[in-house]
Amino acid sequence: MAKKQQVSEAIQNKFNKPQFKLGDAVYFVWLGNKQYGYVKKTKQTSWGIQYTVESASGVKYPCGIQIQGQKTQYNTGYIFYDDTRSIGNDECIKRIIPTTYTRVYTQPARPETKSGDGDKSSRRDASENSGKTKSTRKTRSSKPDDVAPSSTGNGASNTRKRKNTNTELDNAIEKQRNFLSGFVKKD
């Protein structure tokens, strides 16, 4: 209930009677956040009528009321009586915007893999209980012209040995290798 010495008798009576019916659209504030909602329930309290207002997102707020600049003692949330009446019920209903929550994925969706019904490359053989996977993949056979990588820089038959353009750097690297090989245990 508002302070009696500053409030006229007519306004004082409005605090003690429900000003909105159940289901009326109202303009209200909750912790400084102005929004629109519907009156879901009213309750008589020691300070006046408490309104339970449900916002568009489905959250219910206990609210007092503000009439001509005067608020109830409960002022964490309150309905703007004058603004709600001047806006009108139909316009308040239009302004109630239902909030929709969308899920934001931080990782892109994985591509769908095709069913493995036709792929027999990695199926278990039902007759074997060894737990190994039977593979029908062909292994790559070694060709006689395959050349294994070497320390000389000649990795394949069609490559050229790199030119020693920076012999100073190569010498420094070789010194480091020799130095570090003294710390390696030899069995």
DRENLO-943114 format. One line per field, with one value per residue (C-alpha): x, y, z; residue in one letter. Coordinates in nm, 2 decimals. Layout:
N
xx: c(X,...)
yy: c(Y,...)
zz: c(Z,...)
aa: c(A,...)
END
This chain:
187
xx: c(0.00,0.13,0.20,-0.13,-0.04,0.06,-0.21,-0.56,-0.86,-0.95,-0.60,-0.58,-0.89,-0.74,-0.45,-0.69,-0.90,-0.79,-0.75,-0.69,-0.88,-0.72,-0.59,-0.55,-0.24,-0.03,0.29,0.51,0.87,1.07,1.41,1.43,1.34,1.02,0.81,0.46,0.27,-0.06,-0.22,-0.24,-0.34,-0.42,-0.38,-0.47,-0.16,-0.09,0.04,-0.25,-0.32,-0.03,-0.05,0.13,0.22,0.34,0.58,0.59,0.87,0.66,0.83,0.59,0.66,0.50,0.42,0.27,0.12,0.21,-0.08,-0.02,0.34,0.26,0.38,0.30,0.55,0.65,0.84,1.07,0.82,0.51,0.25,0.23,-0.14,-0.16,0.05,-0.13,-0.47,-0.34,-0.19,-0.50,-0.54,-0.54,-0.21,-0.05,-0.14,0.02,0.34,0.38,0.64,0.69,1.06,1.19,1.51,1.73,2.01,2.34,2.59,2.95,3.07,2.95,2.73,2.90,2.82,2.60,2.77,2.62,2.50,2.77,2.55,2.73,3.08,3.24,3.59,3.58,3.32,3.37,3.36,3.09,3.28,3.58,3.58,3.92,3.79,3.99,3.84,3.86,3.98,3.94,4.16,4.45,4.79,5.03,5.31,5.66,5.79,6.15,6.20,6.08,6.36,6.37,6.44,6.80,7.00,7.16,6.84,6.76,6.41,6.30,6.44,6.30,6.42,6.74,6.97,6.94,7.21,7.42,7.35,7.40,7.70,7.76,7.42,7.48,7.81,7.65,7.38,7.65,7.84,7.53,7.45,7.80,7.79,7.45,7.55,7.80,7.51,7.32,7.36,7.50,7.40)
yy: c(0.00,0.35,0.61,0.74,1.10,1.16,0.95,1.06,0.85,0.75,0.62,0.45,0.25,0.14,-0.02,-0.24,-0.36,-0.57,-0.34,-0.62,-0.94,-1.27,-1.30,-0.92,-0.81,-0.56,-0.36,-0.42,-0.39,-0.65,-0.55,-0.27,-0.48,-0.35,-0.61,-0.72,-1.02,-1.16,-1.15,-1.50,-1.47,-1.20,-1.22,-0.99,-0.90,-0.65,-0.39,-0.43,-0.66,-0.88,-0.97,-1.27,-1.18,-1.43,-1.30,-1.43,-1.66,-1.83,-1.69,-1.58,-1.26,-1.13,-0.77,-0.48,-0.18,0.18,0.43,0.79,0.77,0.60,0.24,-0.03,-0.12,-0.42,-0.25,-0.52,-0.58,-0.37,-0.31,0.03,0.09,0.42,0.31,-0.02,0.16,0.42,0.15,-0.07,-0.44,-0.52,-0.33,-0.49,-0.83,-0.73,-0.62,-0.95,-1.12,-1.48,-1.56,-1.86,-2.02,-2.17,-2.40,-2.27,-2.54,-2.46,-2.74,-2.79,-3.08,-3.40,-3.53,-3.83,-4.15,-4.40,-4.73,-5.00,-5.26,-5.26,-5.20,-5.53,-5.39,-5.39,-5.65,-5.91,-6.26,-6.44,-6.77,-6.63,-6.55,-6.40,-6.04,-5.93,-5.74,-5.90,-5.66,-5.70,-5.41,-5.47,-5.39,-5.19,-5.40,-5.27,-5.18,-5.24,-4.87,-4.76,-4.59,-4.57,-4.22,-4.17,-3.92,-3.79,-3.61,-3.84,-3.98,-4.11,-4.20,-3.89,-3.63,-3.44,-3.39,-3.05,-2.80,-2.71,-2.34,-2.28,-2.48,-2.26,-2.36,-2.73,-2.72,-2.56,-2.83,-3.11,-2.96,-2.96,-3.33,-3.43,-3.25,-3.40,-3.75,-3.74,-3.73,-4.02,-4.36,-4.62,-4.98)
zz: c(0.00,-0.08,0.18,0.31,0.37,0.00,-0.17,-0.23,-0.12,-0.47,-0.55,-0.21,-0.29,-0.63,-0.44,-0.24,-0.53,-0.82,-1.12,-1.38,-1.45,-1.50,-1.85,-1.91,-2.09,-1.89,-1.92,-1.62,-1.49,-1.31,-1.17,-1.42,-1.72,-1.89,-2.06,-2.14,-2.00,-1.88,-1.53,-1.41,-1.05,-0.79,-0.42,-0.13,0.08,0.36,0.12,-0.14,-0.43,-0.56,-0.93,-1.07,-1.42,-1.68,-1.95,-2.31,-2.22,-1.96,-1.65,-1.37,-1.17,-0.85,-0.91,-0.72,-0.91,-0.98,-1.01,-1.10,-0.98,-0.65,-0.60,-0.36,-0.09,-0.31,-0.59,-0.72,-0.99,-1.06,-1.32,-1.49,-1.44,-1.63,-1.92,-1.95,-1.97,-2.22,-2.44,-2.43,-2.39,-2.77,-2.82,-2.52,-2.66,-2.99,-2.81,-2.62,-2.83,-2.76,-2.72,-2.90,-2.79,-3.06,-3.00,-3.12,-3.22,-3.17,-3.40,-3.75,-3.80,-3.91,-4.25,-4.26,-4.34,-4.56,-4.42,-4.41,-4.57,-4.90,-4.76,-4.66,-4.62,-4.24,-4.13,-3.87,-3.99,-3.80,-3.81,-3.64,-3.27,-3.26,-3.25,-3.54,-3.83,-4.16,-4.43,-4.80,-4.88,-5.12,-4.98,-5.18,-5.32,-5.33,-5.67,-5.75,-5.83,-5.48,-5.29,-4.92,-4.77,-4.68,-4.49,-4.80,-4.90,-5.19,-5.10,-5.43,-5.77,-5.94,-5.68,-5.69,-5.40,-5.26,-5.31,-5.01,-5.03,-4.67,-4.56,-4.26,-4.12,-4.21,-4.03,-3.72,-3.71,-3.75,-3.45,-3.24,-3.33,-3.24,-2.91,-2.82,-2.92,-2.63,-2.38,-2.53,-2.37,-2.59,-2.51)
aa: c(M,A,K,K,Q,Q,V,S,E,A,I,Q,N,K,F,N,K,P,Q,F,K,L,G,D,A,V,Y,F,V,W,L,G,N,K,Q,Y,G,Y,V,K,K,T,K,Q,T,S,W,G,I,Q,Y,T,V,E,S,A,S,G,V,K,Y,P,C,G,I,Q,I,Q,G,Q,K,T,Q,Y,N,T,G,Y,I,F,Y,D,D,T,R,S,I,G,N,D,E,C,I,K,R,I,I,P,T,T,Y,T,R,V,Y,T,Q,P,A,R,P,E,T,K,S,G,D,G,D,K,S,S,R,R,D,A,S,E,N,S,G,K,T,K,S,T,R,K,T,R,S,S,K,P,D,D,V,A,P,S,S,T,G,N,G,A,S,N,T,R,K,R,K,N,T,N,T,E,L,D,N,A,I,E,K,Q,R,N,F,L,S,G,F,V,K,K,D)
END
